[in-house]
Amino acid sequence: MFLNNVATVMQPETSWLPVVILIVIGLLFAGSTLVASLLIGPRHTDPTKEGIYESGMVPVQDTRRRFNARFYVVAMIFVVFDVEIVFLYPWATLFPAASGAIKALLMAEILVFVAILLVAYLYAAGKGVFRWG
């Protein structure tokens, strides 16, 4: 009896109802947190509170100085090798369940993918991206 009621409630046109409820709850929580912090939070500030505080150290230089481009290149390489994990997870979930020719095809595809990543890594290392000296 209960399953029949659930089946009639969860029709395709109402299947987004849990998602909408979750979004509304999230927005209400975020809004109530902001309102509560405004109502009960401290209101007085001074120059010490408004000052820059980074890792417990008082800043000794201008914080808007230029960084070496190597920092950005290493960050981009990190993102590239981090995003490849997004492609490895679906492969890793499909591979154990595959059989025969499909398993061989999946293995060939992942070997080509890793080979391309290895070529990119070797190219970056050849250009001296990882040398800081």
N, C-alpha and C positions, 0 to 999 in steps of 0.2 A: 504494500500500500504506500509506504513512504517513498520507495523508489519510483513509483508512478508519478507522485507529486513532484519529485526532483526532476524527472524527465520532462514534465510539462513546463516547469519553471525555466530550465536551462535550454531554451530554444536558441537557435543561431542569432536571432535578433536581440536576445537578452544575454548572450554569453559575455558581453563586455561589461556587464554589471559589476562583477568583482573588481575589475581593473579600475572602473570609475570610482567605486567605493574606496579603493586603496589610494587613488590620487587625491580624493577629497580629504581623507584622513591625513595624508601627508601634508597637504596644504594647510589644514587646520592646525596640525602640530607645529609647523614652521611659523605660521602666523601667531599662534598663542605664545610660542617661545620668544618671538620678537617683542610682542606686547608686554610680556612678563619682564623681560630684561629692561624695557623702557620704564616700566612702573616701579620695579624694586631695585634697579641698578643704581650705582653711585652716580651723582651728577656733578661733582666737583673735579676739576682738573687743574694741573699746574704744569709749569714748563718741564719738570722732571717726568711726569707721566706722558707728556706729549713728545718727549725726546725719542730718538731712535735707540732701540735695544735689540741687539743681535747676538745671540749665543752668550749672553752674560758679559759681553765686553763693550766698553764705551768706544764708539767709533772714533778713529784717529785721522781718517781721510774723508774726502768727498765720496759719498755713496754713489754718485752718478759717473764714475770713471769708466773708461772703456776696458772691455775684456778682450783677451786674445781670441782670434777666430777659431783657434784649435778647440776651445771649450765648446763652441757651437757645433763643430764638425763631429766631435766625439759624442755629443748629445744626439745628433742626427743618426750616427751609426748605432748608438744604443737603441734608439727608437726602431730602426730597421730590424735589428736582431731581436728586439722585444716583440715586434708585431709578428714575426715569423712563428712565434709560439701560438698565435691565434689560428694559424693554418695547420699547425701540428696537432692540436687537440682533436679536431674532427677526424683527421686521418687516424690518430691513435685509437679513437673509439670505433671506427669502422674496420680497421685492419684485423683484429682478432676474430671477428665474426665472418670475415670474407673467406672464400674457399677457391681453390684451383686457380684458374686464369685471372680471376678478379684480384686475388691476393698478389699474384705476380705483377699485374698492372699497377696496383697500389704501391708495391715496393719499388717498381721502376719510377713511378711518379715522384715518390718521396726522395729517391736517390738523386733525381734530376734537380729537385728543389734544393736539397742540401748542397749539391754541387754548385748551383748558381750562387748560393749564400757563401760558400767557400771561396769562389772566385771573387766575389765582392769584398770579402775579408782580406784576401791576399792582395787585391788591388789597393785597398786602403793601407795595408801594412807596407806595401811597396812604395806608396807615395809619402810614407813617413808620418802618417796621421797619429800613430801611437807613440812617437818619439817626442819627448818633452824637452829635450836638451838643445 
